[in-house]
Amino acid sequence: MNEKRSLSQHWPVVVLAALVVGIFVAGLVTFQVRETEIALVKRLGKAKTDGSGKVRVYEAGLHWKWPFVEDVWRTDKRLQTYELKKGRTEQITTSDNHQIVVSTYVLWRVADPALFFKSFPPPGTDYSSELDALVRSSRNNVLPQHALAEIVNIDTGKARLAQIEKDILAMAQPRALEQYGIEIVDIGFKHVGFPEQVTQKVFARMRAEREKRAQEYLSIGLREAQRIRAEADREASDTVAKAQAESKRIRAEGDEQAAKSYAVFQQSPELAAFLRKLDALRLTLSEKTTLVVDTNTPPYDLFLKGATDIGGDVKSNPTDAKP
């Protein structure tokens, strides 16, 4: 009776102990893979396979395993950035014998976990040396085929750095996937520079090239200015010649008309005097003009009665009859 009472008093401890044991056993027979991971199960050091003999890859979720005889190997399946360790800054000779210093980065991810596990078995998975060698080999094969102006150039039309990076990627990508199960997504240059001992020479050469180009542009500008100036002078000469010819023609027509008018005026001096007085009135009188003058003073004598009669007896200055 006392034993039953003792067990009923300690049942919380028993339940807690059973729960702890259950959690421990569950931790031994299960494992969890996160969303950012992929996993393989190793049995006696070899990757676990399915019925067809293909290595089984475990995606995100809760999975079963045999305790003590099976281990879980995980790796990140996300895109990763890697900077070359060996040859991080390496000196390379271009096709036109210029020395440049480059540093390279790689964007990669695990595409074939089984091959990646086989190539870099845990523990202490280290892929850096193989990835370094593969990328450096591709880079050192492609870069020496190009001149300095294709790598470093302020003229975007002549610079081919982006295409060079694509060529290196095209050479390294299939090898990395086939040999190591690594998918190289991108290869790029983090830094492109010059060795210190040749920097001044390169800058001097670039300065000379820019000065030469500036002189070419200046010469082209001067030739164009001379052409435009000569064309403007020619057009100005043509315009002046045409204006002079037109003025001579107009003057000749005026002289002809004047000769005709003089001939008419010589036949009728009174008409000439009358017209001259009208012109004088037209010039001196404007709208709303008030004058106080003697009407006997030419040309205001036209306001006298009968002054508009050319043949009339009008008192006027004898000189007004002259054309």
NORPEDA-V208825 format. One line per field, one symbol per residue. phi: phi as a letter, one per 30 degrees, with the letter a starting at -180 (. if undefined). psi: psi as a letter, one per 40 degrees, with the letter a starting at -180 (. if undefined). burial: 1 if it has 16 or more other C-alpha atoms within 10 Angstrom, else 0. A space follows every 50 residues. Layout:
phi: ???
psi: ???
burial: ???
This chain:
phi: .ddddddddcddddddddddddddddddcbbccddcbbbbccchicddcc ddidddcccdkcbcaddicbccccbdcddbcbceddiebbdbcddciccb cbbbbbcbadcbeddddddbdddiebcddddeddddddddddeddbdddd cbaddddcdbdddddddddddddddddddbiccddabbcdabbbdedced dddddddddddddddddddddddddddddddddddddddddddddddddd dddddddddddddddddbdddddddddddddddccbdiccbcbdddddcd dddddiddddcddcdadeddddd
psi: dddddddddeddddddddddddddddddeiihhideiiiihhhfeihhia deehhhhhahahiiihidehihhiiheihihhhhdhfdhihihidffihi hiiiihhiihdgdddddddgiiifhheddddddddddddedddeeiiddd dhhehdddhfdddddddddddddddddddefhhhdihihdhhaiideedd dddddddddddddddddddddddddddddddddddddddddddddddddd dddddddddddddddddgddddddddddddddddhahfhhihiheehiee eeeihedehdeighhihdeeeh.
burial: 00000000000000000000000000000011100011111110001110 00001111100000100001111110100000110001101111000011 11111101110011111010100000000011011101110111011111 11000000111001101110111011100111110111000001000000 01000000000000000000000000000000000000000000000000 00000000000000100111111101100000000000000000000111 11000010000001000001101
